[in-house]
Each structure stands twice: as structure tokens, then as C-alpha cells.
């Protein structure tokens, strides 16, 4: 698995390989699933790109993309 961020687009790519074998008295069958994949998503404007985290556990990929804090319009920290 590979997770990359370029400007405001996050791309998740990788390669899957799976082989399943089924066998009974009369039939022996092997199925193979393989190939590259890639998915891209546009990030929201308030995404904190520097704080993106990705974790893979038990075949599940979790990507965390926190948002930057919003500033209230018209409010100054010097008031």
C-alpha cells in the first residue's frame, strides 16, 4: 500500500494478490486475483495535509485527515 498527497489530492495505491484453492473428490480449482489499483480523492480546503496519518492493520487501511481549526470571521485575538 502507498498513500501520497500532492497539493489537495490524496492517492491510495497498491497491488493485491490473492489465491484461493478449492478441492473436493472430483474437482481441484485454483482462483487467482491480482492486479494494481489506485484511487484518488480531493481533500477539503481546510484539510491539514501535514497531519495526515495512515495505518494498516488486519487488512484494513485507516487514513486520518484532520481539519485545520477555523477562525471566526470578524474576531481578533487582540480584543
N, C-alpha and C positions, 0 to 999 in steps of 0.2 A: 504494500500500500504506500502511496505517496500523496501527501497533501501539500499543495503550493498555493500561494496567494500572489497575484500580480495586479497591482492597483486595487480595483474594487471587485475582483473576481476570484473566487476560491475554486480550485480544481482538485478533485479526488480521482486518482487513477491507480491502476494496479493490474494484476494478472490473476486469473482464477484457474485452478487446476483441481479437478475432482474426478475420481474414477470409482465407479460403483460396480460391484461384481455380484451377480445373481446366479445361483446354481441349484438345480434340483436333479431328479433322477434322469430326465430326458434332455434338459437344456442347460447350457452354460453360456451366459451372456455377460459381456463387459461393456459398460457405457462410460464414455469419457466426455467431460465438459471442460473446455478450456478456452482461453482467449483473453485478450486485453480489453480493459474497459476504462472509460473516462467520463466523468460528469463535472460540469461547471455550473456555478451558481453566482449570481451577482449579489454582493453584500450590501446591506443598507448603508445609507450615508453616515450614520452615527456608529458604525462598527469600529471597534478598537482593534485594528489589524495587528498591532504589536502584542496584543494579549491573547491571540488565538491559540488554543491548545487542542491537540488531537491525541486520542488514546484508543488502543485496540486491545480488547480483552474477550476471550472466548468467542472469537469470530465476529464480534460486534465493534464497529468503529464509532466512537463518540467524538464529535467535534464541538468545541465550545467557543463561541464568538461573542464576547461581551460587548455591550454598548458603552460608548463614552457618556459620561454624565452630561445631562442637558443643563444649560444655563437659562434661567428665567429671563424672558425679554424685559428690558427696562429696569432690571435690578442690578445694582452695582454693589460690589463688595465693600465699597467705601462709604456707604450710607450709614 
